[in-house]
Amino acid sequence: MKGSIISGAIHGFLAVALGAFAAHALKDILDDYSTGIWDTAIQYQMFHAAGLILVGILMSKAIFGEVKQLKIAMICFNAGIVFFAGSLMVLAFTGIGVLGAITPIGGVLFLIGWIMIITTVVKKA
């Protein structure tokens, strides 16, 4: 529970910091296309930071407890942020197109994480 909330808060912090960094420090470096890629990365990082906090709340003893599916969701969201948002940020900054092939791995991890939340709620509710 605690780990999920802390990692969600860290990812939320980083999403705000990296978004501000791009808006100010990278505004003369990134073109419009790269800025759009960076913004997508930041959006998905923030969405899944909130998802990690949700998982942490669901893992409390008062709700579902630390069930296996929620632990898997936590791992998938953390890894998904690294693969999805991370690869997009590097792509936006460097223009190395092959990095776009890594991004779907993160997307699949996000989907698995959300499915784990759904299955937990269906089984426990």
Backbone as XML, in Angstrom:
<?xml version="1.0"?>
<chain id="A" units="angstrom">
  <residue number="1" name="MET">
    <atom name="N" x="0.830" y="-1.185" z="0.000"/>
    <atom name="CA" x="0.000" y="0.000" z="0.000"/>
    <atom name="C" x="0.877" y="1.252" z="0.000"/>
  </residue>
  <residue number="2" name="LYS">
    <atom name="N" x="1.750" y="1.331" z="0.966"/>
    <atom name="CA" x="2.601" y="2.501" z="1.122"/>
    <atom name="C" x="3.484" y="2.714" z="-0.110"/>
  </residue>
  <residue number="3" name="GLY">
    <atom name="N" x="4.049" y="1.628" z="-0.629"/>
    <atom name="CA" x="4.927" y="1.725" z="-1.796"/>
    <atom name="C" x="4.210" y="2.243" z="-3.025"/>
  </residue>
  <residue number="4" name="SER">
    <atom name="N" x="2.975" y="1.821" z="-3.211"/>
    <atom name="CA" x="2.202" y="2.266" z="-4.361"/>
    <atom name="C" x="1.897" y="3.763" z="-4.262"/>
  </residue>
  <residue number="5" name="ILE">
    <atom name="N" x="1.518" y="4.209" z="-3.087"/>
    <atom name="CA" x="1.200" y="5.634" z="-2.909"/>
    <atom name="C" x="2.466" y="6.482" z="-3.059"/>
  </residue>
  <residue number="6" name="ILE">
    <atom name="N" x="3.561" y="6.022" z="-2.488"/>
    <atom name="CA" x="4.814" y="6.777" z="-2.600"/>
    <atom name="C" x="5.282" y="6.836" z="-4.054"/>
  </residue>
  <residue number="7" name="SER">
    <atom name="N" x="5.246" y="5.708" z="-4.757"/>
    <atom name="CA" x="5.683" y="5.732" z="-6.155"/>
    <atom name="C" x="4.749" y="6.588" z="-7.004"/>
  </residue>
  <residue number="8" name="GLY">
    <atom name="N" x="3.456" y="6.565" z="-6.706"/>
    <atom name="CA" x="2.521" y="7.438" z="-7.418"/>
    <atom name="C" x="2.830" y="8.901" z="-7.185"/>
  </residue>
  <residue number="9" name="ALA">
    <atom name="N" x="3.143" y="9.248" z="-5.935"/>
    <atom name="CA" x="3.475" y="10.634" z="-5.617"/>
    <atom name="C" x="4.780" y="11.053" z="-6.295"/>
  </residue>
  <residue number="10" name="ILE">
    <atom name="N" x="5.748" y="10.155" z="-6.337"/>
    <atom name="CA" x="7.019" y="10.465" z="-7.016"/>
    <atom name="C" x="6.785" y="10.689" z="-8.507"/>
  </residue>
  <residue number="11" name="HIS">
    <atom name="N" x="6.007" y="9.801" z="-9.127"/>
    <atom name="CA" x="5.717" y="9.964" z="-10.562"/>
    <atom name="C" x="4.912" y="11.236" z="-10.822"/>
  </residue>
  <residue number="12" name="GLY">
    <atom name="N" x="3.990" y="11.576" z="-9.921"/>
    <atom name="CA" x="3.241" y="12.820" z="-10.062"/>
    <atom name="C" x="4.160" y="14.030" z="-9.970"/>
  </residue>
  <residue number="13" name="PHE">
    <atom name="N" x="5.050" y="14.012" z="-8.992"/>
    <atom name="CA" x="6.033" y="15.084" z="-8.838"/>
    <atom name="C" x="6.879" y="15.225" z="-10.103"/>
  </residue>
  <residue number="14" name="LEU">
    <atom name="N" x="7.375" y="14.081" z="-10.599"/>
    <atom name="CA" x="8.220" y="14.110" z="-11.795"/>
    <atom name="C" x="7.451" y="14.599" z="-13.022"/>
  </residue>
  <residue number="15" name="ALA">
    <atom name="N" x="6.175" y="14.236" z="-13.125"/>
    <atom name="CA" x="5.375" y="14.691" z="-14.267"/>
    <atom name="C" x="5.258" y="16.217" z="-14.262"/>
  </residue>
  <residue number="16" name="VAL">
    <atom name="N" x="5.013" y="16.787" z="-13.092"/>
    <atom name="CA" x="4.922" y="18.252" z="-12.999"/>
    <atom name="C" x="6.289" y="18.883" z="-13.302"/>
  </residue>
  <residue number="17" name="ALA">
    <atom name="N" x="7.340" y="18.346" z="-12.696"/>
    <atom name="CA" x="8.680" y="18.908" z="-12.890"/>
    <atom name="C" x="9.132" y="18.803" z="-14.344"/>
  </residue>
  <residue number="18" name="LEU">
    <atom name="N" x="8.916" y="17.632" z="-14.967"/>
    <atom name="CA" x="9.341" y="17.448" z="-16.350"/>
    <atom name="C" x="8.478" y="18.244" z="-17.327"/>
  </residue>
  <residue number="19" name="GLY">
    <atom name="N" x="7.207" y="18.414" z="-16.989"/>
    <atom name="CA" x="6.351" y="19.264" z="-17.812"/>
    <atom name="C" x="6.814" y="20.713" z="-17.775"/>
  </residue>
  <residue number="20" name="ALA">
    <atom name="N" x="7.142" y="21.204" z="-16.595"/>
    <atom name="CA" x="7.645" y="22.573" z="-16.450"/>
    <atom name="C" x="9.008" y="22.724" z="-17.130"/>
  </residue>
  <residue number="21" name="PHE">
    <atom name="N" x="9.850" y="21.695" z="-16.981"/>
    <atom name="CA" x="11.167" y="21.714" z="-17.617"/>
    <atom name="C" x="11.028" y="21.872" z="-19.127"/>
  </residue>
  <residue number="22" name="ALA">
    <atom name="N" x="10.127" y="21.109" z="-19.718"/>
    <atom name="CA" x="9.942" y="21.188" z="-21.168"/>
    <atom name="C" x="9.381" y="22.544" z="-21.576"/>
  </residue>
  <residue number="23" name="ALA">
    <atom name="N" x="8.434" y="23.058" z="-20.787"/>
    <atom name="CA" x="7.812" y="24.340" z="-21.128"/>
    <atom name="C" x="8.798" y="25.501" z="-21.076"/>
  </residue>
  <residue number="24" name="HIS">
    <atom name="N" x="9.795" y="25.386" z="-20.208"/>
    <atom name="CA" x="10.723" y="26.504" z="-20.039"/>
    <atom name="C" x="12.095" y="26.227" z="-20.654"/>
  </residue>
  <residue number="25" name="ALA">
    <atom name="N" x="12.739" y="25.178" z="-20.238"/>
    <atom name="CA" x="14.114" y="24.914" z="-20.674"/>
    <atom name="C" x="14.203" y="24.329" z="-22.082"/>
  </residue>
  <residue number="26" name="LEU">
    <atom name="N" x="13.153" y="23.629" z="-22.509"/>
    <atom name="CA" x="13.216" y="22.977" z="-23.825"/>
    <atom name="C" x="12.395" y="23.700" z="-24.899"/>
  </residue>
  <residue number="27" name="LYS">
    <atom name="N" x="11.800" y="24.837" z="-24.565"/>
    <atom name="CA" x="10.904" y="25.492" z="-25.521"/>
    <atom name="C" x="11.607" y="25.897" z="-26.814"/>
  </residue>
  <residue number="28" name="ASP">
    <atom name="N" x="12.902" y="26.191" z="-26.754"/>
    <atom name="CA" x="13.640" y="26.549" z="-27.958"/>
    <atom name="C" x="14.326" y="25.350" z="-28.615"/>
  </residue>
  <residue number="29" name="ILE">
    <atom name="N" x="14.244" y="24.191" z="-27.951"/>
    <atom name="CA" x="14.903" y="22.984" z="-28.460"/>
    <atom name="C" x="13.911" y="22.063" z="-29.168"/>
  </residue>
  <residue number="30" name="LEU">
    <atom name="N" x="12.721" y="21.879" z="-28.571"/>
    <atom name="CA" x="11.719" y="20.972" z="-29.136"/>
    <atom name="C" x="10.851" y="21.694" z="-30.151"/>
  </residue>
  <residue number="31" name="ASP">
    <atom name="N" x="10.626" y="21.059" z="-31.300"/>
    <atom name="CA" x="9.676" y="21.614" z="-32.269"/>
    <atom name="C" x="8.256" y="21.236" z="-31.833"/>
  </residue>
  <residue number="32" name="ASP">
    <atom name="N" x="7.262" y="21.664" z="-32.597"/>
    <atom name="CA" x="5.871" y="21.399" z="-32.226"/>
    <atom name="C" x="5.570" y="19.904" z="-32.148"/>
  </residue>
  <residue number="33" name="TYR">
    <atom name="N" x="6.100" y="19.131" z="-33.090"/>
    <atom name="CA" x="5.873" y="17.686" z="-33.095"/>
    <atom name="C" x="6.461" y="17.044" z="-31.840"/>
  </residue>
  <residue number="34" name="SER">
    <atom name="N" x="7.692" y="17.377" z="-31.515"/>
    <atom name="CA" x="8.353" y="16.818" z="-30.334"/>
    <atom name="C" x="7.689" y="17.278" z="-29.041"/>
  </residue>
  <residue number="35" name="THR">
    <atom name="N" x="7.212" y="18.505" z="-29.034"/>
    <atom name="CA" x="6.491" y="19.007" z="-27.857"/>
    <atom name="C" x="5.218" y="18.206" z="-27.641"/>
  </residue>
  <residue number="36" name="GLY">
    <atom name="N" x="4.530" y="17.852" z="-28.710"/>
    <atom name="CA" x="3.325" y="17.020" z="-28.606"/>
    <atom name="C" x="3.639" y="15.646" z="-28.044"/>
  </residue>
  <residue number="37" name="ILE">
    <atom name="N" x="4.755" y="15.077" z="-28.473"/>
    <atom name="CA" x="5.178" y="13.770" z="-27.956"/>
    <atom name="C" x="5.486" y="13.882" z="-26.467"/>
  </residue>
  <residue number="38" name="TRP">
    <atom name="N" x="6.235" y="14.915" z="-26.090"/>
    <atom name="CA" x="6.591" y="15.137" z="-24.686"/>
    <atom name="C" x="5.325" y="15.302" z="-23.844"/>
  </residue>
  <residue number="39" name="ASP">
    <atom name="N" x="4.375" y="16.097" z="-24.354"/>
    <atom name="CA" x="3.124" y="16.328" z="-23.616"/>
    <atom name="C" x="2.338" y="15.028" z="-23.414"/>
  </residue>
  <residue number="40" name="THR">
    <atom name="N" x="2.312" y="14.180" z="-24.427"/>
    <atom name="CA" x="1.642" y="12.882" z="-24.298"/>
    <atom name="C" x="2.310" y="12.044" z="-23.211"/>
  </residue>
  <residue number="41" name="ALA">
    <atom name="N" x="3.626" y="12.038" z="-23.188"/>
    <atom name="CA" x="4.364" y="11.290" z="-22.166"/>
    <atom name="C" x="4.003" y="11.791" z="-20.772"/>
  </residue>
  <residue number="42" name="ILE">
    <atom name="N" x="3.980" y="13.101" z="-20.604"/>
    <atom name="CA" x="3.680" y="13.691" z="-19.295"/>
    <atom name="C" x="2.246" y="13.376" z="-18.885"/>
  </residue>
  <residue number="43" name="GLN">
    <atom name="N" x="1.316" y="13.456" z="-19.826"/>
    <atom name="CA" x="-0.093" y="13.144" z="-19.523"/>
    <atom name="C" x="-0.240" y="11.718" z="-19.007"/>
  </residue>
  <residue number="44" name="TYR">
    <atom name="N" x="0.331" y="10.772" z="-19.733"/>
    <atom name="CA" x="0.199" y="9.374" z="-19.329"/>
    <atom name="C" x="0.930" y="9.086" z="-18.026"/>
  </residue>
  <residue number="45" name="GLN">
    <atom name="N" x="2.041" y="9.765" z="-17.800"/>
    <atom name="CA" x="2.734" y="9.594" z="-16.527"/>
    <atom name="C" x="1.841" y="10.076" z="-15.385"/>
  </residue>
  <residue number="46" name="MET">
    <atom name="N" x="1.193" y="11.220" z="-15.574"/>
    <atom name="CA" x="0.344" y="11.756" z="-14.505"/>
    <atom name="C" x="-0.907" y="10.892" z="-14.307"/>
  </residue>
  <residue number="47" name="PHE">
    <atom name="N" x="-1.522" y="10.434" z="-15.388"/>
    <atom name="CA" x="-2.693" y="9.556" z="-15.257"/>
    <atom name="C" x="-2.341" y="8.320" z="-14.422"/>
  </residue>
  <residue number="48" name="HIS">
    <atom name="N" x="-1.190" y="7.741" z="-14.708"/>
    <atom name="CA" x="-0.828" y="6.497" z="-14.035"/>
    <atom name="C" x="-0.203" y="6.735" z="-12.667"/>
  </residue>
  <residue number="49" name="ALA">
    <atom name="N" x="0.277" y="7.939" z="-12.422"/>
    <atom name="CA" x="0.660" y="8.315" z="-11.054"/>
    <atom name="C" x="-0.594" y="8.307" z="-10.183"/>
  </residue>
  <residue number="50" name="ALA">
    <atom name="N" x="-1.673" y="8.873" z="-10.710"/>
    <atom name="CA" x="-2.950" y="8.845" z="-9.979"/>
    <atom name="C" x="-3.445" y="7.406" z="-9.832"/>
  </residue>
  <residue number="51" name="GLY">
    <atom name="N" x="-3.245" y="6.600" z="-10.872"/>
    <atom name="CA" x="-3.621" y="5.184" z="-10.790"/>
    <atom name="C" x="-2.861" y="4.445" z="-9.697"/>
  </residue>
  <residue number="52" name="LEU">
    <atom name="N" x="-1.582" y="4.769" z="-9.540"/>
    <atom name="CA" x="-0.789" y="4.152" z="-8.468"/>
    <atom name="C" x="-1.311" y="4.543" z="-7.094"/>
  </residue>
  <residue number="53" name="ILE">
    <atom name="N" x="-1.709" y="5.784" z="-6.947"/>
    <atom name="CA" x="-2.278" y="6.221" z="-5.660"/>
    <atom name="C" x="-3.596" y="5.499" z="-5.415"/>
  </residue>
  <residue number="54" name="LEU">
    <atom name="N" x="-4.409" y="5.334" z="-6.462"/>
    <atom name="CA" x="-5.655" y="4.573" z="-6.346"/>
    <atom name="C" x="-5.369" y="3.136" z="-5.909"/>
  </residue>
  <residue number="55" name="VAL">
    <atom name="N" x="-4.381" y="2.513" z="-6.525"/>
    <atom name="CA" x="-4.023" y="1.139" z="-6.153"/>
    <atom name="C" x="-3.618" y="1.087" z="-4.685"/>
  </residue>
  <residue number="56" name="GLY">
    <atom name="N" x="-2.838" y="2.045" z="-4.236"/>
    <atom name="CA" x="-2.441" y="2.090" z="-2.834"/>
    <atom name="C" x="-3.625" y="2.213" z="-1.897"/>
  </residue>
  <residue number="57" name="ILE">
    <atom name="N" x="-4.582" y="3.025" z="-2.274"/>
    <atom name="CA" x="-5.791" y="3.173" z="-1.452"/>
    <atom name="C" x="-6.585" y="1.869" z="-1.436"/>
  </residue>
  <residue number="58" name="LEU">
    <atom name="N" x="-6.728" y="1.241" z="-2.601"/>
    <atom name="CA" x="-7.455" y="-0.030" z="-2.673"/>
    <atom name="C" x="-6.765" y="-1.128" z="-1.869"/>
  </residue>
  <residue number="59" name="MET">
    <atom name="N" x="-5.444" y="-1.009" z="-1.696"/>
    <atom name="CA" x="-4.694" y="-2.016" z="-0.952"/>
    <atom name="C" x="-4.813" y="-1.832" z="0.568"/>
  </residue>
  <residue number="60" name="SER">
    <atom name="N" x="-5.504" y="-0.800" z="1.004"/>
    <atom name="CA" x="-5.654" y="-0.611" z="2.450"/>
    <atom name="C" x="-6.503" y="-1.742" z="3.028"/>
  </residue>
  <residue number="61" name="LYS">
    <atom name="N" x="-6.282" y="-2.028" z="4.299"/>
    <atom name="CA" x="-7.020" y="-3.108" z="4.963"/>
    <atom name="C" x="-8.513" y="-2.834" z="4.987"/>
  </residue>
  <residue number="62" name="ALA">
    <atom name="N" x="-8.887" y="-1.577" z="4.973"/>
    <atom name="CA" x="-10.304" y="-1.213" z="5.021"/>
    <atom name="C" x="-11.028" y="-1.492" z="3.699"/>
  </residue>
  <residue number="63" name="ILE">
    <atom name="N" x="-10.270" y="-1.640" z="2.618"/>
    <atom name="CA" x="-10.928" y="-1.877" z="1.323"/>
    <atom name="C" x="-10.656" y="-3.316" z="0.869"/>
  </residue>
  <residue number="64" name="PHE">
    <atom name="N" x="-9.560" y="-3.569" z="0.147"/>
    <atom name="CA" x="-9.304" y="-4.922" z="-0.360"/>
    <atom name="C" x="-8.089" y="-5.594" z="0.267"/>
  </residue>
  <residue number="65" name="GLY">
    <atom name="N" x="-7.189" y="-4.832" z="0.826"/>
    <atom name="CA" x="-5.954" y="-5.409" z="1.351"/>
    <atom name="C" x="-4.944" y="-5.603" z="0.233"/>
  </residue>
  <residue number="66" name="GLU">
    <atom name="N" x="-3.828" y="-6.173" z="0.586"/>
    <atom name="CA" x="-2.739" y="-6.329" z="-0.380"/>
    <atom name="C" x="-2.913" y="-7.617" z="-1.190"/>
  </residue>
  <residue number="67" name="VAL">
    <atom name="N" x="-3.870" y="-7.586" z="-2.111"/>
    <atom name="CA" x="-4.121" y="-8.753" z="-2.956"/>
    <atom name="C" x="-3.127" y="-8.781" z="-4.123"/>
  </residue>
  <residue number="68" name="LYS">
    <atom name="N" x="-2.889" y="-9.973" z="-4.629"/>
    <atom name="CA" x="-1.891" y="-10.185" z="-5.674"/>
    <atom name="C" x="-2.152" y="-9.325" z="-6.915"/>
  </residue>
  <residue number="69" name="GLN">
    <atom name="N" x="-3.411" y="-9.242" z="-7.336"/>
    <atom name="CA" x="-3.733" y="-8.483" z="-8.547"/>
    <atom name="C" x="-3.361" y="-7.005" z="-8.408"/>
  </residue>
  <residue number="70" name="LEU">
    <atom name="N" x="-3.545" y="-6.449" z="-7.219"/>
    <atom name="CA" x="-3.207" y="-5.039" z="-7.024"/>
    <atom name="C" x="-1.691" y="-4.836" z="-6.993"/>
  </residue>
  <residue number="71" name="LYS">
    <atom name="N" x="-0.964" y="-5.813" z="-6.473"/>
    <atom name="CA" x="0.497" y="-5.727" z="-6.516"/>
    <atom name="C" x="0.977" y="-5.775" z="-7.968"/>
  </residue>
  <residue number="72" name="ILE">
    <atom name="N" x="0.342" y="-6.624" z="-8.768"/>
    <atom name="CA" x="0.680" y="-6.693" z="-10.200"/>
    <atom name="C" x="0.357" y="-5.371" z="-10.882"/>
  </residue>
  <residue number="73" name="ALA">
    <atom name="N" x="-0.793" y="-4.780" z="-10.544"/>
    <atom name="CA" x="-1.165" y="-3.481" z="-11.120"/>
    <atom name="C" x="-0.112" y="-2.429" z="-10.791"/>
  </residue>
  <residue number="74" name="MET">
    <atom name="N" x="0.354" y="-2.430" z="-9.545"/>
    <atom name="CA" x="1.373" y="-1.468" z="-9.132"/>
    <atom name="C" x="2.655" y="-1.638" z="-9.952"/>
  </residue>
  <residue number="75" name="ILE">
    <atom name="N" x="3.087" y="-2.873" z="-10.115"/>
    <atom name="CA" x="4.298" y="-3.149" z="-10.893"/>
    <atom name="C" x="4.097" y="-2.730" z="-12.348"/>
  </residue>
  <residue number="76" name="CYS">
    <atom name="N" x="2.952" y="-3.069" z="-12.911"/>
    <atom name="CA" x="2.672" y="-2.735" z="-14.310"/>
    <atom name="C" x="2.610" y="-1.228" z="-14.536"/>
  </residue>
  <residue number="77" name="PHE">
    <atom name="N" x="1.988" y="-0.499" z="-13.622"/>
    <atom name="CA" x="1.921" y="0.955" z="-13.783"/>
    <atom name="C" x="3.308" y="1.582" z="-13.693"/>
  </residue>
  <residue number="78" name="ASN">
    <atom name="N" x="4.109" y="1.146" z="-12.728"/>
    <atom name="CA" x="5.468" y="1.690" z="-12.601"/>
    <atom name="C" x="6.304" y="1.383" z="-13.835"/>
  </residue>
  <residue number="79" name="ALA">
    <atom name="N" x="6.287" y="0.137" z="-14.267"/>
    <atom name="CA" x="7.060" y="-0.250" z="-15.457"/>
    <atom name="C" x="6.488" y="0.417" z="-16.705"/>
  </residue>
  <residue number="80" name="GLY">
    <atom name="N" x="5.166" y="0.519" z="-16.774"/>
    <atom name="CA" x="4.541" y="1.163" z="-17.919"/>
    <atom name="C" x="4.953" y="2.614" z="-18.059"/>
  </residue>
  <residue number="81" name="ILE">
    <atom name="N" x="5.062" y="3.311" z="-16.944"/>
    <atom name="CA" x="5.511" y="4.709" z="-16.988"/>
    <atom name="C" x="6.925" y="4.779" z="-17.551"/>
  </residue>
  <residue number="82" name="VAL">
    <atom name="N" x="7.784" y="3.893" z="-17.105"/>
    <atom name="CA" x="9.169" y="3.900" z="-17.589"/>
    <atom name="C" x="9.212" y="3.619" z="-19.090"/>
  </residue>
  <residue number="83" name="PHE">
    <atom name="N" x="8.521" y="2.559" z="-19.521"/>
    <atom name="CA" x="8.561" y="2.190" z="-20.937"/>
    <atom name="C" x="7.805" y="3.179" z="-21.817"/>
  </residue>
  <residue number="84" name="PHE">
    <atom name="N" x="6.585" y="3.551" z="-21.425"/>
    <atom name="CA" x="5.758" y="4.410" z="-22.268"/>
    <atom name="C" x="6.241" y="5.853" z="-22.217"/>
  </residue>
  <residue number="85" name="ALA">
    <atom name="N" x="6.140" y="6.458" z="-21.044"/>
    <atom name="CA" x="6.504" y="7.873" z="-20.930"/>
    <atom name="C" x="8.004" y="8.067" z="-21.158"/>
  </residue>
  <residue number="86" name="GLY">
    <atom name="N" x="8.803" y="7.178" z="-20.595"/>
    <atom name="CA" x="10.248" y="7.309" z="-20.752"/>
    <atom name="C" x="10.690" y="7.259" z="-22.209"/>
  </residue>
  <residue number="87" name="SER">
    <atom name="N" x="10.161" y="6.294" z="-22.951"/>
    <atom name="CA" x="10.564" y="6.176" z="-24.361"/>
    <atom name="C" x="10.077" y="7.380" z="-25.167"/>
  </residue>
  <residue number="88" name="LEU">
    <atom name="N" x="8.889" y="7.896" z="-24.848"/>
    <atom name="CA" x="8.405" y="9.074" z="-25.563"/>
    <atom name="C" x="9.236" y="10.312" z="-25.250"/>
  </residue>
  <residue number="89" name="MET">
    <atom name="N" x="9.649" y="10.453" z="-24.002"/>
    <atom name="CA" x="10.479" y="11.609" z="-23.644"/>
    <atom name="C" x="11.828" y="11.558" z="-24.355"/>
  </residue>
  <residue number="90" name="VAL">
    <atom name="N" x="12.426" y="10.387" z="-24.377"/>
    <atom name="CA" x="13.708" y="10.249" z="-25.074"/>
    <atom name="C" x="13.514" y="10.470" z="-26.570"/>
  </residue>
  <residue number="91" name="LEU">
    <atom name="N" x="12.435" y="9.945" z="-27.126"/>
    <atom name="CA" x="12.127" y="10.150" z="-28.550"/>
    <atom name="C" x="11.964" y="11.633" z="-28.857"/>
  </residue>
  <residue number="92" name="ALA">
    <atom name="N" x="11.205" y="12.344" z="-28.021"/>
    <atom name="CA" x="10.979" y="13.779" z="-28.245"/>
    <atom name="C" x="12.285" y="14.562" z="-28.186"/>
  </residue>
  <residue number="93" name="PHE">
    <atom name="N" x="13.138" y="14.189" z="-27.286"/>
    <atom name="CA" x="14.390" y="14.921" z="-27.063"/>
    <atom name="C" x="15.446" y="14.597" z="-28.099"/>
  </residue>
  <residue number="94" name="THR">
    <atom name="N" x="15.526" y="13.322" z="-28.512"/>
    <atom name="CA" x="16.602" y="12.899" z="-29.414"/>
    <atom name="C" x="16.166" y="12.723" z="-30.860"/>
  </residue>
  <residue number="95" name="GLY">
    <atom name="N" x="14.873" y="12.435" z="-31.082"/>
    <atom name="CA" x="14.399" y="12.168" z="-32.430"/>
    <atom name="C" x="14.730" y="10.769" z="-32.932"/>
  </residue>
  <residue number="96" name="ILE">
    <atom name="N" x="15.220" y="9.905" z="-32.051"/>
    <atom name="CA" x="15.558" y="8.533" z="-32.441"/>
    <atom name="C" x="14.255" y="7.746" z="-32.596"/>
  </residue>
  <residue number="97" name="GLY">
    <atom name="N" x="13.833" y="7.549" z="-33.826"/>
    <atom name="CA" x="12.531" y="6.966" z="-34.124"/>
    <atom name="C" x="12.333" y="5.540" z="-33.650"/>
  </residue>
  <residue number="98" name="VAL">
    <atom name="N" x="13.400" y="4.753" z="-33.570"/>
    <atom name="CA" x="13.277" y="3.355" z="-33.172"/>
    <atom name="C" x="12.747" y="3.242" z="-31.733"/>
  </residue>
  <residue number="99" name="LEU">
    <atom name="N" x="12.887" y="4.274" z="-30.943"/>
    <atom name="CA" x="12.381" y="4.249" z="-29.569"/>
    <atom name="C" x="10.865" y="4.132" z="-29.534"/>
  </residue>
  <residue number="100" name="GLY">
    <atom name="N" x="10.216" y="4.539" z="-30.621"/>
    <atom name="CA" x="8.767" y="4.397" z="-30.708"/>
    <atom name="C" x="8.317" y="2.950" z="-30.640"/>
  </residue>
  <residue number="101" name="ALA">
    <atom name="N" x="9.218" y="2.018" z="-30.930"/>
    <atom name="CA" x="8.881" y="0.592" z="-30.856"/>
    <atom name="C" x="8.792" y="0.111" z="-29.416"/>
  </residue>
  <residue number="102" name="ILE">
    <atom name="N" x="9.381" y="0.840" z="-28.476"/>
    <atom name="CA" x="9.345" y="0.469" z="-27.062"/>
    <atom name="C" x="8.046" y="0.945" z="-26.408"/>
  </residue>
  <residue number="103" name="THR">
    <atom name="N" x="7.517" y="2.029" z="-26.907"/>
    <atom name="CA" x="6.337" y="2.657" z="-26.304"/>
    <atom name="C" x="5.153" y="1.701" z="-26.132"/>
  </residue>
  <residue number="104" name="PRO">
    <atom name="N" x="4.814" y="0.873" z="-27.128"/>
    <atom name="CA" x="3.677" y="-0.042" z="-26.952"/>
    <atom name="C" x="3.840" y="-1.031" z="-25.801"/>
  </residue>
  <residue number="105" name="ILE">
    <atom name="N" x="5.065" y="-1.362" z="-25.445"/>
    <atom name="CA" x="5.280" y="-2.240" z="-24.288"/>
    <atom name="C" x="4.701" y="-1.575" z="-23.044"/>
  </residue>
  <residue number="106" name="GLY">
    <atom name="N" x="4.981" y="-0.296" z="-22.892"/>
    <atom name="CA" x="4.416" y="0.450" z="-21.771"/>
    <atom name="C" x="2.910" y="0.505" z="-21.825"/>
  </residue>
  <residue number="107" name="GLY">
    <atom name="N" x="2.358" y="0.690" z="-23.032"/>
    <atom name="CA" x="0.907" y="0.714" z="-23.182"/>
    <atom name="C" x="0.263" y="-0.593" z="-22.763"/>
  </residue>
  <residue number="108" name="VAL">
    <atom name="N" x="0.876" y="-1.699" z="-23.137"/>
    <atom name="CA" x="0.356" y="-3.013" z="-22.739"/>
    <atom name="C" x="0.435" y="-3.174" z="-21.223"/>
  </residue>
  <residue number="109" name="LEU">
    <atom name="N" x="1.526" y="-2.723" z="-20.629"/>
    <atom name="CA" x="1.642" y="-2.787" z="-19.165"/>
    <atom name="C" x="0.556" y="-1.963" z="-18.485"/>
  </residue>
  <residue number="110" name="PHE">
    <atom name="N" x="0.252" y="-0.791" z="-19.031"/>
    <atom name="CA" x="-0.848" y="0.018" z="-18.489"/>
    <atom name="C" x="-2.165" y="-0.757" z="-18.561"/>
  </residue>
  <residue number="111" name="LEU">
    <atom name="N" x="-2.430" y="-1.362" z="-19.704"/>
    <atom name="CA" x="-3.677" y="-2.115" z="-19.871"/>
    <atom name="C" x="-3.767" y="-3.278" z="-18.884"/>
  </residue>
  <residue number="112" name="ILE">
    <atom name="N" x="-2.672" y="-3.984" z="-18.709"/>
    <atom name="CA" x="-2.659" y="-5.097" z="-17.743"/>
    <atom name="C" x="-2.946" y="-4.578" z="-16.342"/>
  </residue>
  <residue number="113" name="GLY">
    <atom name="N" x="-2.336" y="-3.452" z="-15.982"/>
    <atom name="CA" x="-2.583" y="-2.858" z="-14.668"/>
    <atom name="C" x="-4.053" y="-2.538" z="-14.450"/>
  </residue>
  <residue number="114" name="TRP">
    <atom name="N" x="-4.690" y="-1.931" z="-15.442"/>
    <atom name="CA" x="-6.117" y="-1.601" z="-15.306"/>
    <atom name="C" x="-6.974" y="-2.864" z="-15.237"/>
  </residue>
  <residue number="115" name="ILE">
    <atom name="N" x="-6.606" y="-3.884" z="-15.994"/>
    <atom name="CA" x="-7.337" y="-5.160" z="-15.927"/>
    <atom name="C" x="-7.205" y="-5.778" z="-14.539"/>
  </residue>
  <residue number="116" name="MET">
    <atom name="N" x="-6.039" y="-5.665" z="-13.927"/>
    <atom name="CA" x="-5.842" y="-6.194" z="-12.569"/>
    <atom name="C" x="-6.740" y="-5.474" z="-11.563"/>
  </residue>
  <residue number="117" name="ILE">
    <atom name="N" x="-6.921" y="-4.180" z="-11.742"/>
    <atom name="CA" x="-7.837" y="-3.441" z="-10.857"/>
    <atom name="C" x="-9.266" y="-3.919" z="-11.073"/>
  </residue>
  <residue number="118" name="ILE">
    <atom name="N" x="-9.656" y="-4.074" z="-12.323"/>
    <atom name="CA" x="-11.011" y="-4.545" z="-12.635"/>
    <atom name="C" x="-11.261" y="-5.917" z="-12.029"/>
  </residue>
  <residue number="119" name="THR">
    <atom name="N" x="-10.314" y="-6.836" z="-12.207"/>
    <atom name="CA" x="-10.518" y="-8.194" z="-11.687"/>
    <atom name="C" x="-10.577" y="-8.192" z="-10.160"/>
  </residue>
  <residue number="120" name="THR">
    <atom name="N" x="-9.794" y="-7.334" z="-9.518"/>
    <atom name="CA" x="-9.852" y="-7.250" z="-8.057"/>
    <atom name="C" x="-11.217" y="-6.790" z="-7.604"/>
  </residue>
  <residue number="121" name="VAL">
    <atom name="N" x="-11.733" y="-5.750" z="-8.211"/>
    <atom name="CA" x="-13.034" y="-5.213" z="-7.829"/>
    <atom name="C" x="-14.132" y="-6.231" z="-8.086"/>
  </residue>
  <residue number="122" name="VAL">
    <atom name="N" x="-14.082" y="-6.909" z="-9.223"/>
    <atom name="CA" x="-15.121" y="-7.907" z="-9.538"/>
    <atom name="C" x="-15.076" y="-9.068" z="-8.559"/>
  </residue>
  <residue number="123" name="LYS">
    <atom name="N" x="-13.887" y="-9.537" z="-8.227"/>
    <atom name="CA" x="-13.746" y="-10.668" z="-7.305"/>
    <atom name="C" x="-14.112" y="-10.297" z="-5.865"/>
  </residue>
  <residue number="124" name="LYS">
    <atom name="N" x="-13.761" y="-9.107" z="-5.441"/>
    <atom name="CA" x="-13.903" y="-8.726" z="-4.023"/>
    <atom name="C" x="-15.190" y="-7.994" z="-3.714"/>
  </residue>
  <residue number="125" name="ALA">
    <atom name="N" x="-15.816" y="-7.398" z="-4.701"/>
    <atom name="CA" x="-17.017" y="-6.583" z="-4.429"/>
    <atom name="C" x="-18.243" y="-7.439" z="-4.154"/>
  </residue>
</chain>
